[in-house]
Amino acid sequence: MTRKAPVLDIEGAETIALKALTFLAEDMPRLGRFLALTGIGPSELAAGAATAGMQAAVLDHLLSDESLLLVFSAQAGLQPQQIGYAHALLAREQHLRGDD
């Protein structure tokens, strides 16, 4: 019998994204790579951290790098697919709110 992951809501997705942002911020090379690849500046990151758009971007970054995704998932005690579910919820929320 397989164990089902708990249902994820928008608050849970936001929590995962903020944990992911903290994970990136704790390591300057990780954070620097994220900023370089996205073109986001540190002040933009700080100002947008609470938006669905920025949170989706953070999770998209993790999803684009499997090794980074696995390190974060293990550190956060999450299954890697939960990151994908959280990203989908936040991307939908971004679309609905018009968050950029």
N, C-alpha and C positions, 0 to 999 in steps of 0.2 A: 504494500500500500504506500503510495507516495503522499508526501505531506504538501499541502497547498500553502503557498505564500499568502500572508494576510492581504486583504484587499487594500489597495493604495488609493488614498484620496489626495486632493490638491495640497492639503496641509502636510501630508506625509511626503509628497513629492518636493515641496519647498524645503522641508527639513533635510532630505537627502541632498538637494542641490546646495544648501548652505554648508552641509558637512563636506561636500565635494570642493566647494570654494575654500573652505578652511584647509582641507588637504592640500590643495594647490598652493595656498598662501604660506603654508608651513615650510615650503622648500623653494628657495629663490629660483633655481633652474627650472623647476616645474612651472612656477608662476610666470617666469620670463618667457618660456616657450608658449604658454597660453596667450599671453599678451601679444607676442610677436606674430603668432599665427592668426589671431583674430583682429589685430590692429586696434585693439582696445587699449586705452591708456589707464594708468593706475587711478586717476581721478574719476574717469568714466566707470571703472569697475566698482569703485566705492559708492558712487552715486546710484548705480543701477543694480547693486547686489540684491535688492529686495524685489526686483521686477521679474516677471515670468520670462521675459526675453533674455535677460542676462543669465538667469538660472538655467534656462534651456541651453544657452550657449556653453555654459560650464559643463553640463552633462553631455552635450554633443561632443565636446572636446575629449572627455573621458571615453566615450563610445568609439571615437575614431582611433584610439590607441589601446589595443587589447591588453598589453602588459600594464599600462597605467590603470586601466579599468580593473584588472584583476588585483593589483596592489591596493587600490582604493577599496574595492569590495571586501577584500579580506580584512583590511584595517577597520572598516566601518561595520563589519559583521553582517554584510548584505550579500544576497545572491546577485551576480552580475546582471541577470535579466531584470531585476528590480530597478536598475539604473535606466534601462531602456523604457520601462513602464513609466517611471518618473519623468523622463524626457518627453514622452508622448503626451502626458498630462499637461506638462508645462508649455509645450509647443502649442497645444490646443488652447490653453488659457491665454497664451500670448496672442494667438489669432483672435480670440473672442474679445479680449480687452484692447487690442491694437497696440500692445506693449512692443516697443522696439528696442 
